[in-house]
Amino acid sequence: MIVMETKNLGKIYSFDSIKVTALNNVSIQINQGEIVGIMGPSGSGKSTLMNLVGCLDRPSQGEIWIAGSRVDNLNDNNLAIIRSKQVGFVFQNYNLLPRLKVIENVELPLIYQGVPSHLRRKKADEVLERIGLKERMHHKPSQISGGEQQRVALARALVTNPSFILADEPTGNLDSKTGKEIIKLLQDLNNGGVTVLLITHDRFVAEHTARVIHLKDGEVIENEALPNPIREV
């Protein structure tokens, strides 16, 4: 089953009279249960692609399909629904709310969905146990390590049972040891059936996926299935 697909995707930004092509004719498919790396240097179009497939921005041309439905032509309200239900975001800077406890941060997407409080707490509790942070549920983000904060961000992304996890440089703010722990967690989640789209500029991170899509100057230059992906970190 195809979880996410882009067809001839393009994005042009206009600055006064200057037009900059950030993406050009990008067509990719992500299948259910895959872990795929999107790799490229700064300015290659990685962030633009993330914003588009995450329904945070609209393309200048082409189509985006998520879980069998076309989404690029939806209005803002419907795009927000797709974001909250179909895409689980994990960012480099964690994006946790500092005044909320860990479990309250994990519950946030469910609040936006209108899930009753007792079900929210049950789902958040389950996903924190799944990633090994149940004992930290009543801590504030400032009371836990960077690696643990990223685990909380992963729990928050998982709690809605999205079609795929969109992880943008999830190891970027972590030391190498903690970064490896996050990669291992993503692998474990993928082994459990979670679809992961991993945006990275780091070859080491990309080598721990099963397929790498290389971007350069806004175009796909290689779509490479790794014959022997490094599954052990």
N, C-alpha and C positions, 0 to 999 in steps of 0.2 A: 504494500500500500504506500502511495506517495503522500507524505505528510506535508511537505512544502515544495512548491515549484515556482520558478520564475521563467517567464517567456519573453525573450528579447527586451530585457529590462534596461532602461536608461534613465539617467538623472543628470539634468543640466542646471547649474546654478547661475543666476544672472547678477552681476555686480555693476550697476550703472549700465554702460554700453558693452561691458565685457561678459562673455559667456564661458563658463568652465564646465567641461564634461567630466563628471565624477564617475559615472558608470556608462558603459556603452555596450548594448546588445548582450546582456548577461542572461544566459539560460542555464539553470541548474535544477537538480532534483534531489530532495532529501527523503529517503525511505524510512518507514517506521522501523525503529530499533537500531538505526545507524548511529555512529558517532563520527562526525565529519568535521575536519578542520578547514577554516577559511583563512588562508595565509597570504601575506604580502607586506611589502615595506610601507612606511608612512606615505600617505597620499595615493595608495593603490586602489582605494575605493571600499576597503573593508568596513569602515564605520558607516559609510553611506548605504552599503548593502544591508548592514545590520538594522539601520533605521527603517529601511524599506520593508524588509521581511518581518520586522517586529511591529509593523503598522504604526510607527512613530512619524513617518513622512510618506509622501506620495511620489510615485515615479513620474518622470516627464513622458515616458513611453513604456509600453510593454504591460505585462500582466503578472500578478502575484496570486497564487492559489495556496490556501491553507486548509488542510483536512477536507479537500475536495470541493471547496467553495472559493470563488474568485473574490478577493478582498480589496484590490486596488481601487475599485470604483464605488466603494461604500462611502456613506456620509460619516461625519465625525463621530456621531453617537454609536453607530454600528462598528466603526473601527475600534472604539474604546471597548466595546463588548468583546471583540475578537482578541484584543490585547489582554484583557483580564481573564479570558477563559482558555485561549488556545496557545498563548506564548508565555513561557516562564523566563523572566529576565534575571540574569546574574551579571553585575557590573564590577569593574575593576575596583571601584571605591566603595563597594558593599551597599551604599545607599540605605542604611538602616536609620531609623528615627531614634535619636539618642535618648529621648525621654521615656521611651517605651521599653518594657522588658522584652527579652528574647521571644517569648511565646506570643506577646502582643504584636511584635514585628511580623512574625510568621502568620498571624491571623489576618493581617491587613487586607490582602487580596480577597479574602472571604467576606470581610465587612463590605467591601465595594460591591460584591456580588449579592449582598443581602442575605447571606447564610445566617440562620439563627445562632445565638451566642453559644449554646451548649454543643452544637455541631461544630462550630468554629474551633472551640477549645479541644474537642475530641480529635479533629483532623490535624490541628497543629501539634498536639501531643504525640500523635502517631508518627508524623513525619520527623519530628525532632528525635524520637527514639530511633527511627530508621537511619538517621545520619550520625547517631551517637552523641547527641547534645541534650538529652532529656534532663540531665542533672544541672544544666545551665539555664533552664527555661525562665527562672525568676531573676536572672542577672540583667543588668543594663549593658548595652554594647561596649561602654567604656570599661566594663569590669571583666571583659573577656579578650582573648588575643585576636590578632588580625586573622589568623587561620580559622579561629572559631567564628569570627564575624562573617567570614566568607561562607562557612558552613550554614550559618543562619540565613544568609542570602539565598543559598541553595534550597534550604528548607522552605523559605517563602516562595521560591519559584515552583517548587514541587507541590505545594499544598492544594493547588487548584486542579491537579492532574492534567496539565496542559498537553497539547499535541507534541510540543518539543521544547527543550530548554535552549535558550539563546544566551550563551556565555561570552561576554566581551572581555577579553584579556583577564580572565578570572584569577590568574597567578601574578598579575603585573605588579601588585603592591606587596607581595610576599617574598620572604627569603626563600632560597632554593629548597630547603628541607620542607618548609610548610607548603610551598608551591607543589612539590611532588605529592604531598598528602592530598591536596585538592584534586590533582590529576587522578590519583588513585580513587578518590571518592566518585569522581565523574565516571571513571571506568566501571566501578562497582554498580553505580546507578544504571549505566548503559547495559551492563550484563543482566540487570534486573528488568530490562525492557524499556528504559527511558531513552528517548531519541534526543541526541545532543548535537547542537551546532556550535562549534567552538571557534571564536574569532581570535586570532593570535598573529603576532609577528615572529614568534619564537619557534624555531624549527624543532627544538626539543619537545615542546608541548605538542606540536602538530604530529610528531612521530608516534605519539601515544593515541592517535585516532586510527580509524580503519581506512579513511580516505581523505585526501587533501585537495582542496580546490585552490589553485594559485591565482591571485589577482595581480595585475600590473597595469598601471595607467588606466584603471577603470574597466579592464577587460579580463576575461578568463583566459589565461595562457596555458593552463594545464589542469586536468581533472584526473587525479592520480589515485587509484586504489593501491594501498600499500600491501605488497605481497606478504610481508611478515611484520605487521605492525607491532610495536613494542608495547605489550600489554602489562608488563610488570615494571613498576617504577622503582 
